[in-house]
């Protein structure tokens, strides 16, 4: 009887060890899948920005706008995505360029170039009223 109990305990210990190892393997696989997804999202965002800039250099405004929209949808508070969107709208000649320049200045207030681009766009669109607060500060 004592031997049977001892045998049963040994079996349970061996089974418990296998279960713990199985859970550890599952946790590692889940962690690697999550890390892979994070890397994928970062690379996808960089691809949107890179392809948008390349399309803008080729004067393919339609593709550049598509990539810029995807980059902004992917990360709304990314300064590079906002700059790309502003550059695309500037190439189109849209008045929403001012909105994107303002957004870039709000996201990165320490960068003077954002304010200069905002003032330049306002003057280009004959809207000196929006350029004067930027130039004054």
PyMOL commands that set and color helices and strands:
alter all, ss='L'
color gray80, all
select helices_A, chain A and resi 2-57+61-74+79-92+97-107+112-124+128-136
alter helices_A, ss='H'
color red, helices_A
deselect
rebuild
show_as cartoon
